[in-house]
């Protein structure tokens, strides 16, 4: 699988469709049906480290339940009208991770995860919209999608899921295995299973600016150091002791105005924020780890690869691994940039790394962030 866009080149897609217009690509992944069967998804939905939801629709009524589930919960389901959604499949499945990386014509900093939904006949989550870009890849079975841009995005009240109050689609298409539908943010859409089917949703990160500001202020909290303590020597007696006087406000405002940040502070925050693992993500350090010399020999024989859960990005001055900055030398950053981009290095390329770069990788290996071979 080299491109998911059919005959359309990524540059043309980004110019014409990305965050602008929907795109339907027939047979984008020829022969694709997905490997996730219902039994696999049920097993994942019983885990407490995997986010899952179950939506049951009866006419205009919706019931939403969050996992983890018990297997018995699925034996009680009706024959029609329900959907199981499993988030972050790429974090627990190598095939799903490779599927996500197929969209690497967009920055890894924008890629979020792969969600897979299994729907019984008639199943769906209702007409809704997402605040982010999404590619909907059909696995086995068929699903009917109605979709279009609409100005009224008001929601019905009193429901456990976000359902549009009014839905006026302009397009109607049935997707079969391997078909792909791209929808920009805020495109209204409704997918209904014509038969038991799976749909793989490749979603993208899109934090609101308010969220960014809140996280940035948290980031600054441990880095702000204003010298001194508030004082008001020489002040007159209070006539109104409950009043906050303007002098106090001015003095505090003056001190707070001394808080500054530089472009470097913002760059560090962005790198750490974009690589921060989700709360449910944990890593599995090797037990026992190979010593440095054995690790170097192993990657020279079999290469090195990132753990599927590892987020590894870089800018012009640092590398960022799973929410932490790595102040490695320029030489190490240059040597390891191909690993960050390709997420693996063959034995020949790993063998060309110098001792400093291998030492950096060995530290990540000990934390479970990379693997030899």
LINGINOR-V333111 format. One record per helix or strand. SS is the DSSP state (H for helix, E for strand). FROM is the first residue (numbers start at 1). LEN is the number of residues. Records with the same first field share a line. If there is no record, write none. Layout:
BEGIN
SS=FROM-LEN + FROM-LEN
END
This chain:
BEGIN
H=10-7 + 38-8 + 71-5 + 89-3 + 94-8 + 209-13 + 246-11 + 263-13 + 292-11 + 330-13 + 347-5 + 355-12
E=23-3 + 52-7 + 61-6 + 82-5 + 111-9 + 128-1 + 134-5 + 143-6 + 155-1 + 164-1 + 171-5 + 180-4 + 188-6 + 197-8 + 304-3 + 312-3 + 319-3 + 324-3 + 344-2 + 370-3
END
